[in-house]
Amino acid sequence: MFGTLYESDHTKWMREMMAKNPEWAEDQKTGRAIWWDKQIDLDQQARYQQAKEANKSYPYDVNFDF
């Protein structure tokens, strides 16, 4: 009754492409390191937070003087 689990066409295609191009796995790791795996400097982040200016109460007020 519970033979095979459903697998989408996209998943099948990705498995096929990864089998044909095993070097993509390393490319994925490199891309992730560039875009997502970044070190956060907590001191610098705290300085950025302290340097922020407060938001204006209502920026679309017609009586607001610049």
Protein Blocks (a to p, Z undefined) as FASTA:
>chain_A
ZZcdcddfklmmmmmmmmmmmmlmmmmmmmmmmmmmccddfklmmmmmmmpccddfblmb
fkbcZZ
